[in-house]
Amino acid sequence: MKKLASIFIIMALFACQPTQKHKPAQPDSPKGKYVVYQVFTRLFGNTNTTNKPWGTIEENGVGKFNDFTDRALEEIKSMGVTHIWYTGVPHHDVITDYTDYGISNDDPDVVKGRAGSPYAVKDYYNVNPDLAIDPANRLAEFEALIERTHKHGMKVIIDIVPNHVARNYQSISKPEGVSDFGENDDTSVEYKRDNNFYYIPGEAFQVPEFLNGYQPLGGDDHPLSDGKFNENPAKWTGNGARLAQPGFYDWYETVKVNYGVKPDGTYDFDLLPEDFDRENYKAHFEFWQDKDVPDSWKKFKDIAIYWLDKGVDGFRYDMAEMVPVEFWSYMNSALKMKNPDAFLLAEVYNPALYRDYIRKGKMDYLYDKVELYDTLKHIMQGHGSTDNLPAIYDGLADIEHHMLHFLENHDEQRIASAGFAGSAEKGKPAMVVSTCLSTSPTMIYFGQNVGEPGDGDMGFGDETRTSIFDYCGVPAHQRWMNDGKFDGGQSTLEEKELNEFYKTLLSFSVQSAALMGKYKEIHSYNRQNTEGYTDKAFSFVRWQGDDRLIVVTNFEDNPHKFQLQLNEATVKALHLTDGFYKLTDQLANENEFVLEVKNGKGKLELALSGLESYILKMDVLSDMSE
């Protein structure tokens, strides 16, 4: 939801966290190749093309749960998708009047955009009323979407944001006996272990000083837009800012949740035993059974279990590293006891914490952003080198299955935007590498498959990202959607070809045995020994049993021609003997090549067009061995 720079505001809070020791571990056994389709739910089905800056829901329109029709889900499934992450489902602050449904109005002074941030959740026991045909029936409409998604063979992921909630959090849908966040807090003190929030006693909250000419709602009149918000005493802000008046760049629309971390950074809860990272989730669950844990831990565990009971299959956890790893051990082990196959994905940006959040926190998957994504982005932009890729894989080899790969998500710039690569085509070789490099899941963001550039000033949003704060349409995606036909009927030829590329690649990835097998890079050997092979190419092999692949990519617009070589170690690893092997490209089946193995080494003549990739599947050509 935010930039890396914001993370460091909170680091002092955890300064006393003990250093964890890690023994070398064997790679975890992968369960299967997954493809996650992240969709910003309120934008997916919106056919309105007005796109007025700061436009209202009536002016710019909004998508609904019901827009995910059987036809839409069928088309999503055809891309090889195994899980849909419906982003922005929990009820968050919005500037649309739903008081007729018993929902209080939200204050524009502490809401980002007109449609609101999906990471300022107001009621965890219900869903965004914008997404329902009948807001009074909104939860049932989402439950019907869960059922439809399951009917099409896909699983459902939603967001949970344990680090912070909306400043005006108040659940009107909570089950009987459940208390709201902060309802029982002692607000006379800055900190108490079972308080849900941190307080600034004696000071009232002040709306931040808005900068750069910013005005809530773009300056439109609103009865609550008066530069004031009633919160006394003030609470710490979501990113850890401790002033009664947070800054404009703070997460001022949210308040930080207290997990028993004292203001000096020390912990007010039991720590996991030494080497407990090697224990399974059942042992973690048992560990917490006789422990007294902070109230916020219980609240979020109950929320997650509530959604599992509704049929949700997993969660994407926002800014997980800002919450102690012991909490994740407590909650995730409880969720795995209820559903061992629950898909638990976390936003973690500090590589030093990866293994703790996987092994102690019992996360299934983490974002591979600051290493693989950032490196691929630089290569796509023309100022990075593929020579950096082998070390990234090697450094994460023991946890490679747990590092989810992506090229776009709601936080990142669109590939086709001027701020990123300026062309969706430049994402193709990177997507092949991202998808095929490891056994980890691959994520695709809606509209990525048709090259949506994310441009246009919608209000609070960024012109290189599809806005998550405003009501708007997504033009390239709308052309693919074709008024609900979901057949690309209005797409340009380039958009149709790009969509076919993504469908072919991702569908292949979930069916390939080799992509769930072993990996060996052949890039370094070819850089040293192959004429014409530059640091804008990348190559590796994947295999499992008799299923063997050679993957070669060209990140440049210019064509590359070279004789790809396999050294003795690679030939031996692939169990190849001298002879000839037919290779068929899985991205374009009409392309066939021949690998010659002679004296224990392999060679393959290749000519790649600009931005072209090959996924070459190997078969023995016994009739060519003479």
PyMOL commands that set and color helices and strands:
alter all, ss='L'
color gray80, all
select helices_A, chain A and resi 4-14+41-44+57-60+65-67+70-77+99-101+108-110+129-131+135-151+216-219+276-278+281-288+295-309+320-322+325-338+351-360+369-380+386-395+397-402+424-436+448-450+475-481+493-511+514-516+523-529+568-573+622-624
alter helices_A, ss='H'
color red, helices_A
select strands_A, chain A and resi 35-40+83-87+90-92+121-127+155-160+164-166+199-200+234-235+254-256+314-317+343-346+365-367+403-406+442-445+518-521+537-544+547-554+560-566+579-585+592-598+601-608+613-620
alter strands_A, ss='S'
color yellow, strands_A
deselect
rebuild
show_as cartoon
